[in-house]
Amino acid sequence: MNRLIALLLFCVLSCGSDKLEVYDYDGLEPLINKNDDKVHVVNFWATWCAPCVKELPYFEAVNEKYKAEGVEVLLVSLDFPNKYDSNLKPFIKENNLKSKVVALDDTNMNRWLPMVDKDWSGAIPATIIYNNEKRQFYEQSFTQEELETELLKFIQQN
């Protein structure tokens, strides 16, 4: 009996580290429209999107390299909710993602896509870079160099 209690306690404590924050658009909106002194990089991606997965290391590198300069990276997963446990959470752990990862679970794309950007077709990867002065939306994949070039336009402005 004591072993069972210990095993359950271990599972509860260790499973807590796999907690994934899941939002509908109304919950996500404050996270992608912050008004502070930082430069925000918000990447919309999914584990099933090969170009998204290919560029994730670039966002991780930017997060690490420019954190001291006030850059904050947010990775917004568009994975399907029924794949969070089988695909998304293991992917985050296996790839040791350090950037904040949240999931967007809102089926009303016709409502929230234009709220993210009026011209967004819904294709991913897609990225927003913004600060208090300006905001730019990119419906494209990035190389490391391209991402840093765009980011530096915001950092140098601060």
BAPA-735276 format. One line per 10 residues: their letters; for each residue z, y, x of C-alpha. Coordinates in nm, 3 decimals. Layout:
<nodes>
A> Z,Y,X  ...
</nodes>
This chain:
<nodes>
MNRLIALLLF> 0.000,0.000,0.000  0.088,0.240,0.284  -0.245,0.162,0.449  -0.429,0.247,0.128  -0.247,0.579,0.093  -0.318,0.661,0.459  -0.685,0.570,0.416  -0.717,0.785,0.103  -0.542,1.076,0.273  -0.772,1.045,0.576
CVLSCGSDKL> -1.079,1.042,0.351  -0.964,1.345,0.155  -0.891,1.543,0.472  -1.207,1.444,0.656  -1.435,1.485,0.355  -1.315,1.843,0.316  -1.507,1.939,0.630  -1.830,1.841,0.452  -1.774,2.098,0.181  -2.096,2.275,0.095
EVYDYDGLEP> -2.087,2.604,-0.090  -2.331,2.591,-0.381  -2.437,2.900,-0.571  -2.660,3.004,-0.856  -2.851,3.325,-0.787  -2.576,3.548,-0.926  -2.331,3.394,-0.679  -2.578,3.412,-0.390  -2.685,3.770,-0.456  -2.383,3.936,-0.287
LINKNDDKVH> -2.439,3.719,0.022  -2.800,3.835,0.065  -2.734,4.201,-0.013  -2.435,4.292,0.200  -2.365,4.655,0.274  -2.197,4.662,0.613  -2.272,4.748,0.974  -2.429,4.412,1.058  -2.789,4.295,1.081  -2.835,4.006,0.839
VVNFWATWCA> -3.086,3.725,0.878  -3.124,3.510,0.567  -3.349,3.206,0.591  -3.456,3.006,0.285  -3.533,2.648,0.386  -3.501,2.280,0.289  -3.462,1.953,0.475  -3.788,1.825,0.323  -3.985,2.124,0.459  -4.121,2.036,0.807
PCVKELPYFE> -4.196,2.398,0.911  -3.845,2.496,0.799  -3.680,2.223,1.005  -3.897,2.309,1.305  -3.781,2.672,1.309  -3.409,2.611,1.240  -3.322,2.594,1.612  -3.462,2.947,1.649  -3.223,3.077,1.383  -2.938,2.892,1.550
AVNEKYKAEG> -3.031,3.048,1.885  -3.047,3.397,1.732  -2.710,3.340,1.567  -2.552,3.252,1.900  -2.735,3.503,2.120  -2.691,3.811,1.899  -2.357,3.745,1.728  -2.182,3.994,1.957  -2.438,4.256,1.854  -2.343,4.224,1.489
VEVLLVSLDF> -2.606,3.975,1.375  -2.510,3.735,1.097  -2.734,3.439,1.006  -2.723,3.271,0.665  -2.923,2.955,0.597  -2.992,2.912,0.226  -3.091,2.556,0.147  -3.326,2.494,-0.143  -3.271,2.119,-0.128  -3.239,1.942,-0.461
PNKYDSNLKP> -2.877,1.903,-0.578  -2.908,1.525,-0.601  -2.988,1.523,-0.226  -2.692,1.730,-0.103  -2.481,1.426,-0.011  -2.761,1.198,0.109  -2.980,1.452,0.294  -2.843,1.803,0.331  -2.484,1.741,0.442  -2.583,1.473,0.697
FIKENNLKSK> -2.862,1.702,0.826  -2.616,1.987,0.881  -2.377,1.756,1.065  -2.642,1.571,1.271  -2.802,1.898,1.383  -2.464,2.061,1.445  -2.566,2.378,1.258  -2.331,2.662,1.347  -2.483,2.925,1.116  -2.336,2.950,0.768
VVALDDTNMN> -2.524,2.714,0.534  -2.513,2.745,0.157  -2.718,2.579,-0.115  -2.895,2.760,-0.396  -2.889,2.560,-0.718  -3.062,2.778,-0.974  -3.358,2.637,-1.165  -3.464,2.974,-1.306  -3.701,3.059,-1.019  -3.897,3.301,-1.237
RWLPMVDKDW> -3.584,3.514,-1.254  -3.453,3.502,-0.899  -3.767,3.485,-0.683  -3.869,3.845,-0.761  -3.508,3.954,-0.717  -3.517,3.822,-0.360  -3.855,3.989,-0.305  -4.107,4.111,-0.561  -4.398,3.949,-0.375  -4.240,3.611,-0.292
SGAIPATIIY> -4.460,3.324,-0.409  -4.170,3.080,-0.369  -4.312,2.918,-0.054  -4.071,2.830,0.224  -3.974,2.897,0.491  -3.899,3.254,0.392  -3.670,3.500,0.565  -3.507,3.833,0.497  -3.387,4.054,0.780  -3.192,4.360,0.673
NNEKRQFYEQ> -2.932,4.618,0.760  -2.807,4.933,0.590  -3.127,5.118,0.680  -3.407,4.878,0.597  -3.501,4.538,0.465  -3.799,4.319,0.552  -3.915,3.998,0.383  -4.119,3.737,0.570  -4.293,3.452,0.390  -4.384,3.264,0.706
SFTQEELETE> -4.269,3.040,0.985  -4.142,3.191,1.308  -4.156,3.101,1.673  -3.845,3.189,1.875  -4.026,3.489,2.024  -4.154,3.616,1.687  -3.810,3.591,1.529  -3.643,3.777,1.814  -3.916,4.045,1.814  -3.856,4.114,1.445
LLKFIQQN> -3.478,4.100,1.483  -3.480,4.347,1.773  -3.645,4.606,1.547  -3.325,4.600,1.342  -3.080,4.577,1.631  -3.236,4.869,1.817  -3.218,5.072,1.499  -2.838,5.026,1.470
</nodes>
